Each structure stands twice: as C-alpha cells, then as structure tokens.
Amino acid sequence: MISMAILGFGVVGSGCAEVLTQNKDLICESCGSEIEIKYILDLRDFPDSPFADRVVHDFQVILNDPEVSLVAEMMGGSHPAYEFTKACLCAGKSVVTSNKEVVSNFGTELLQLAEQNGVSYLFEASVGGGIPVLRSIYVDLASNRIRSVNGILNGTTNYILSSMKEHGTSFDDALAQAQKLGYAEANPAADVQGLDAARKVAILCGLCFGKLVCPASIPTTGITGISGKDVEDAAKLGYAIKLIGHADVKDGKITALVSPRMVPLSNPLSGVSDVFNGVLVNGNMVGDVMFYGPGAGKLPTASAVVADIIDIVSGKGGAVKKPHFVDAVPEDLADFSSYACVRYFRVSNSLSEVSAVFGTDALHLLTGDGYVSVITAAPMSEREADEICEKLDVLSTMRVL
Ligand code: HSE
C-alpha cells in the first residue's frame, strides 16, 4: 500500500481523487500496489465530499508523516507550492504536479533536488492537459534531436477563439463560459494574455532542447487584441486564428515565442477546436509528430497527474526514465529581431498605397469596406514587420504559421 497526499483540492486536485477512486482496480493492477489518499491539504473544508475526513490544513502533518511517500501538488501559483514541493523532495517524497508556474520557473532546481534525494519530480499534466505529450518527448522521441515544436497549448483561449469563429460569441461571454467549465486559471489574465502558454513553451524547451527557458524571456502576445473582424477576415482568406506557442533551435540557439497566428487550413493545428490542444513536434529522425487531446479540464488533467503517480509507484519509487534539463542562459537564445515568418496585415490604406509598399510581393490580398488585408508571399523579420507598421496604417497584424 502506498500512502499519498494531495495538495490543493480544486478542479484538478478533486479530479485526481476521482480518477484514483473510479479506476482504483485498474490503477492498482498497473502499479502492483494499492494507492491510499491519506491526506488532502486545502485551506477549505469539504464537509459534503467523500474525502472530508482526509482534509488537513497544516502542511507539516503531511511532511512529517513517514508513511506518505508521494505527494500530488495541484495548488496552482508559485507560492507556497514551490516551498512545499522542495520540502517534500528533501524529505524523500516524490512529487507529481500539474503546476506549470512552478515547473517553468523552478523546474531545474526541483529536478536536481529529486535526483539528490533519490525520488522523482514528474509534471506530465503541466503541458497539454490530458495529452501524453511530455513523456512521449523525453521517452518515446529520445532517439531524436527535436528541431521545433508548434502548439495550441492553452485550452481556454482555444475555446474562446473557436466560440468566436463558430458561433460569433463575444470574447467576454466565451471567457465566462470557459471559466464555468473549469478551463481557465484562477486569474484568467494568465490565459488570455498568453502567460500560461509561455510557461508551457518554457517547459517544452526544457524537454525538447534540454534548456528551460525562463517564461519572462519569451516574447508573448495574448488574444485580447483579436477582434471578430480578424476572425472573419482570417476565415475568408482560408486561415484559422490560433494562439500558437513556438520554439525551435538552430545552430544551438533557441527561439521561443507565443502569439496569435493565422494558421492555414492545410495545417492540422487549424482544425484543433474548443478546449482541445494540439502539439506538433518535429524530430530529426521521425519528422513531424502530432499530439492531440483535451488541453484543460478536471478529469483529463487529473488523468495525466495519475499517469505520473502510476509511473512512480510501478517503478518502485522512481520513474524509469526521468525528465532532465538545465536553465537556459542568455547565450542560448537567438536574437528575436531576426526571427522571420510570413505576416498578415490589415490596413486602412488604399490599394495603391499597399501595392507601393508590398509591390507584387503578396500571396493573398483581400479588400473590404475601408480596409485591405495582405498576407506576404515571403517570410519577413520582426524588424521588417515593424518597418511596415511605420509606413502603413495597420489595424491589425499577425504572424502566419
Ligand atoms: N488554464 C489552462 C488552459 C489549464 O486553459 O489551458 C490547463 O493548463
């Protein structure tokens, strides 16, 4: 029998208890051992929950109980989740988590601590919700050098963009619905401003390229500037707007960014809708591999947390192959102003003014009531895109995938 504790009994924490209970027999068979939830740490009480008798309010109860060998941290936020994780690892308890904020900011240190103490720190649920993407990268794609990753990494924003496109829902109404469904962060600004996706890109950089890039150094634009007009315009041009996390490595330099992009309908990411996430990984041996599934929500995310628990318990306290990375330093990062991609511009200038700037160098051109939309034929750098914005009256601009 393995005794474990759950830290945080919110959406994912309660989902974890539900998965462990509902699939108890299956999980026990897979682990070769029964898993007991001995404690649940939360500030609140849950008198109506079947787990009411496990709730404690003092973390020390868990830390000082030698029977607890495994802790699932699903508190969210950096503090005190980081301090609690550190304390558990130092006390010889393995930790699994869905907490992107902690992994992306402190993952290197926490992996080292786990190693030093002969335990595991696993975080499958921190990227892609229920999609088994991280373990696939560090186990199943281990024979590859990963060249790039492009992903729809935030369920809330994908849900909002899909609702705007499919049902003409307003941004605010779609966000309220995503909150109601339990997809959004406690502070949804982290979703809509792109920070949640940037944290996931940081973690992907760690596992794909061995360097955990600090989320604060990832150029990030969210979806708050996207209007119904942009969505409509994109559809007319044959694109879908998606919040894309991108990372690649060339000549040892990493480029990482998060921004809304026009995704051509020929790209499988364009068809990833609602709360679903999609992650396209390019390895130098395998080529393109796509991961797809529910990117947020109670049971999907909890299913990934429990996968880590099974990995640790069935490995008798340690996963067989563990994630590993070091912190990226500034020299590991490419000069972002040179990053080049095809661009979309919607401008209020006349067609002749547009032609004077782009010449015939435009792949798609759409004219509407008082605007011209352009998709460039060739990639342009961030610097060149800024120059276009100085020359024309740009209503909207986006990178194209
Ligand atoms: N708020 C996150 C999302 C939860 O919407 O993707 C899953 O990480």
Residues whose N, C-alpha, C, O or C-beta is under 5 A from the ligand:
A	BS01	HSE	S126 L153 N154 G155 T156 Y183 A184 E185 D191 G295 A296
